[in-house]
Amino acid sequence: MPSYTAPTRDTRFIINEMLDLESYAELPGFEAASADVTDAVINEGGKFCAEVLAPINQSGDQEGCTRHEDGSVTAPKGFKEAFDQFREAGWGTLSQPEEFGGQGMPHVLGFAFEEFVSSANQAFGMYPGLTNGAVSALLAKGSQEQKEKYLPKMISNEWTGTMNLTEPHCGTDLGMIRTKAELQADGSYAITGTKIFISAGEHDMADNIIHLVLAKTPGAPDSTKGISLFVVPKFLVEEDGSIGERNGVVCGSIEHKMGIHGNATCVLNYDGAKGWLVGEENKGLAAMFIMMNAARLGVGIQGLSQAEVAYQNAVAYALDRRQGRALTGPAEPEQQADPIFVHPDVRRMLMDAKAFTEGMRALCLWGALQVDLSHKAATEEEREQADMLIGLLTPVIKGYGTDKGYEVATNMQQVFGGHGYIEEWGMSQFVRDARIAQIYEGTNGVQAMDLCGRKLAQKGGAAVQAFFKVVGEDIAEAKGDETLAPLAEAMEKALGQQQAATMWFMQNAMQNPNHLGAGAHHYMHIMGIVTLGWMWLRMAKVAQAALAAGTDDKAFYEAKLTTARYYMDRYLPDAGALRRKLETGSDSMMALGEDAFATAA
Ligand SMILES: Cc1cc2nc3c(=O)[nH]c(=O)nc-3n(C[C@H](O)[C@H](O)[C@H](O)COP(=O)(O)OP(=O)(O)OC[C@H]3O[C@@H](n4cnc5c(N)ncnc54)[C@H](O)[C@@H]3O)c2cc1C
């Protein structure tokens, strides 16, 4: 069976040293997050995930969820009990507002814990994860009455939440939604329609499920401008907060899918179910975007999480499995063969994984800090800057993070040779579970278009200019340090590639929008490569300072510097290759007609 240990040392390094969370102590919510509290949350959270959630990951994958004839669904063995423990320990309340029963801690801590949960058991983590997304939408757009009715029980995880966008004929293009919402005399709406692929849509782990559903009212524009958001509980909630009648929503079936078997992916049939409008009529997509942005960061973390757990198991295997000899001569001559860890090609895969996971962890936690700062920073200017940066980087965290997360998980499976392909080793599950993160919450192609078609141009390019400025400043500072200068120079070149690609879009995409569509995915990867490089530069700076100060933990900081160098050597050059591909435009890509794709008779 595969194993999992939460990477608490690295998480503490990023939070306490790289982000220096304590330096924000004067901001609301941060005062409670002293280094001691942070360390305790990380260590205890990591232990909970390793001891309670990881042991039911593989069994959950094998058993899957079961739908019964009455439409009820049972989660795999052990999930309900684990969720009881999760709820009792209050893990879901970490970064939620105190007003509704949360602990009001910075999102940085919530995100750190989310990584551990997802590495230990991604399918399980989606039940509280989707609840968090639904909570964000209600917090932002719900009425006071709705907030009081639903939020305390959702935040305590007595109830869970879902998001209902997708229908059989529409996924990306939500303007085509057909689910109807008709106003009733009592002010509620009757919701009728079919939603598919609804994660955590039905289960036995909580007393109620609060569905957030996109639907159209009669006469609304038949486009994204006519979508409204509704809250539709599985069980109606009485005035006193107790659970009432069963609402008209049932699970018609659950999907048989490639991975995340422990999470119930449901077809939900709404048959005149009672729902209530959240926010304004026809403004549902904007409300849902709040939920989706929170969820997209969560999905980026899933990319990291599967890469991390796969990496941990691949390292253990590479140290244990003996095949062949080191190219430089036997490393362990007394043995019949050396551990495969000695082979550069195996080391290439492990170093790629190490450089990605540590860099991506830094990016996710830095991103979480921007979410906090966008609400809580002292000045309007700082709040705007944080909001702009996290808005720009959300599609990168989701799209690049999950593309690379999947690639790393596959490479870690490769380290196992044929054994990686055999289910009992568990590597296949990591690959299968990682795969969905590239698809849901908007496919990665759609993330790339969000980045290039919307975010780059917003406010006359202010966000990307702000990004170039902060990265450029860190590069300039690092150039003044003898150890960091080579890293900074490599980063300067990579940033130049991104700037050139941005300029190419500016000069060519207006005249032919297909040029933008053809290069968007490459651009998202260029930006991912540069952003992780920036994180590595920042980590290297902290490591360098710790070594100069005579740290006791020399090996940890030296490894950071070496991995930073590896990242600059091995990841950054791809930015140039991708830029050159992007600059070929869309001509050869879009030139052939349908006939040319037809299979020859
Ligand atoms: C396991 C699982 C769980 C899910 N959970 C949920 C959930 O909880 N709630 C929910 O509402 N949905 C959920 N989904 C649905 C998921 O979000 C959609 O599958 C996804 O958004 C893509 O929609 P689609 O499948 O209809 O693909 P399509 O929209 O048909 O896309 C097909 C292909 O065309 C590309 N494409 C489409 N439009 C464009 C465009 N404009 N520009 C460029 N490329 C484009 C896409 O990138 C993709 O490669 C889940 C799906 C799965 C498989």
The ligand as an SDF file (V2000), in Angstrom:
LIG
                    3D

 53 58  0  0  0  0  0  0  0  0999 V2000
  -15.5460   13.8750  -12.3760 C   0  0  0  0  0  0  0  0  0  0  0  0
  -16.1690   15.1690  -12.7200 C   0  0  0  0  0  0  0  0  0  0  0  0
  -16.6480   15.9980  -11.7290 C   0  0  0  0  0  0  0  0  0  0  0  0
  -17.2880   17.1950  -12.0560 C   0  0  0  0  0  0  0  0  0  0  0  0
  -17.8290   17.9830  -11.0570 N   0  0  0  0  0  0  0  0  0  0  0  0
  -18.6450   19.0130  -11.4020 C   0  0  0  0  0  0  0  0  0  0  0  0
  -19.4140   19.7110  -10.4150 C   0  0  0  0  0  0  0  0  0  0  0  0
  -19.3060   19.4540   -9.2160 O   0  0  0  0  0  0  0  0  0  0  0  0
  -20.2750   20.6770  -10.8210 N   0  0  0  0  0  0  0  0  0  0  0  0
  -20.4270   21.0090  -12.1430 C   0  0  0  0  0  0  0  0  0  0  0  0
  -21.2260   21.8770  -12.4300 O   0  0  0  0  0  0  0  0  0  0  0  0
  -19.6950   20.3800  -13.0990 N   0  0  0  0  0  0  0  0  0  0  0  0
  -18.8190   19.3920  -12.7580 C   0  0  0  0  0  0  0  0  0  0  0  0
  -18.0930   18.7390  -13.7260 N   0  0  0  0  0  0  0  0  0  0  0  0
  -18.2030   19.1790  -15.1040 C   0  0  0  0  0  0  0  0  0  0  0  0
  -16.9410   19.8370  -15.6110 C   0  0  0  0  0  0  0  0  0  0  0  0
  -16.7480   21.0800  -14.9980 O   0  0  0  0  0  0  0  0  0  0  0  0
  -17.0510   19.9040  -17.1470 C   0  0  0  0  0  0  0  0  0  0  0  0
  -16.9210   18.5810  -17.6180 O   0  0  0  0  0  0  0  0  0  0  0  0
  -16.0240   20.7990  -17.7730 C   0  0  0  0  0  0  0  0  0  0  0  0
  -16.2520   22.1340  -17.4110 O   0  0  0  0  0  0  0  0  0  0  0  0
  -16.0010   20.6980  -19.2940 C   0  0  0  0  0  0  0  0  0  0  0  0
  -17.2830   20.7180  -19.8490 O   0  0  0  0  0  0  0  0  0  0  0  0
  -17.7100   19.5730  -20.8900 P   0  0  0  0  0  0  0  0  0  0  0  0
  -17.4050   18.2710  -20.2650 O   0  0  0  0  0  0  0  0  0  0  0  0
  -19.1040   19.8140  -21.2940 O   0  0  0  0  0  0  0  0  0  0  0  0
  -16.7500   19.7670  -22.1000 O   0  0  0  0  0  0  0  0  0  0  0  0
  -16.9800   20.7460  -23.3480 P   0  0  0  0  0  0  0  0  0  0  0  0
  -17.3850   22.0890  -22.8710 O   0  0  0  0  0  0  0  0  0  0  0  0
  -17.8490   20.0710  -24.3190 O   0  0  0  0  0  0  0  0  0  0  0  0
  -15.5060   20.8370  -23.9360 O   0  0  0  0  0  0  0  0  0  0  0  0
  -14.9460   19.8510  -24.8090 C   0  0  0  0  0  0  0  0  0  0  0  0
  -13.5760   20.3360  -25.2990 C   0  0  0  0  0  0  0  0  0  0  0  0
  -13.7120   21.5560  -26.0340 O   0  0  0  0  0  0  0  0  0  0  0  0
  -12.9140   22.5770  -25.4770 C   0  0  0  0  0  0  0  0  0  0  0  0
  -13.6530   23.8450  -25.5370 N   0  0  0  0  0  0  0  0  0  0  0  0
  -14.9520   24.0610  -25.3080 C   0  0  0  0  0  0  0  0  0  0  0  0
  -15.2470   25.3580  -25.4540 N   0  0  0  0  0  0  0  0  0  0  0  0
  -14.1040   25.9910  -25.7580 C   0  0  0  0  0  0  0  0  0  0  0  0
  -13.7400   27.3510  -26.0140 C   0  0  0  0  0  0  0  0  0  0  0  0
  -14.6510   28.3240  -25.9790 N   0  0  0  0  0  0  0  0  0  0  0  0
  -12.4520   27.6300  -26.2900 N   0  0  0  0  0  0  0  0  0  0  0  0
  -11.5280   26.6570  -26.3180 C   0  0  0  0  0  0  0  0  0  0  0  0
  -11.8090   25.3550  -26.0920 N   0  0  0  0  0  0  0  0  0  0  0  0
  -13.0770   25.0300  -25.8050 C   0  0  0  0  0  0  0  0  0  0  0  0
  -12.6570   22.1570  -24.0360 C   0  0  0  0  0  0  0  0  0  0  0  0
  -11.4500   22.6930  -23.5270 O   0  0  0  0  0  0  0  0  0  0  0  0
  -12.6030   20.6480  -24.1600 C   0  0  0  0  0  0  0  0  0  0  0  0
  -11.3020   20.2400  -24.5200 O   0  0  0  0  0  0  0  0  0  0  0  0
  -17.4040   17.5680  -13.4100 C   0  0  0  0  0  0  0  0  0  0  0  0
  -16.8880   16.7410  -14.4160 C   0  0  0  0  0  0  0  0  0  0  0  0
  -16.3090   15.5550  -14.0940 C   0  0  0  0  0  0  0  0  0  0  0  0
  -15.8170   14.6670  -15.2030 C   0  0  0  0  0  0  0  0  0  0  0  0
  1  2  1  0
  2  3  1  0
  2 52  2  0
  3  4  2  0
  4  5  1  0
  4 50  1  0
  5  6  2  0
  6  7  1  0
  6 13  1  0
  7  8  2  0
  7  9  1  0
  9 10  1  0
 10 11  2  0
 10 12  1  0
 12 13  2  0
 13 14  1  0
 14 15  1  0
 14 50  1  0
 15 16  1  0
 16 17  1  0
 16 18  1  0
 18 19  1  0
 18 20  1  0
 20 21  1  0
 20 22  1  0
 22 23  1  0
 23 24  1  0
 24 25  2  0
 24 26  1  0
 24 27  1  0
 27 28  1  0
 28 29  2  0
 28 30  1  0
 28 31  1  0
 31 32  1  0
 32 33  1  0
 33 34  1  0
 33 48  1  0
 34 35  1  0
 35 36  1  0
 35 46  1  0
 36 37  1  0
 36 45  1  0
 37 38  2  0
 38 39  1  0
 39 40  1  0
 39 45  2  0
 40 41  1  0
 40 42  2  0
 42 43  1  0
 43 44  2  0
 44 45  1  0
 46 47  1  0
 46 48  1  0
 48 49  1  0
 50 51  2  0
 51 52  1  0
 52 53  1  0
M  END
$$$$
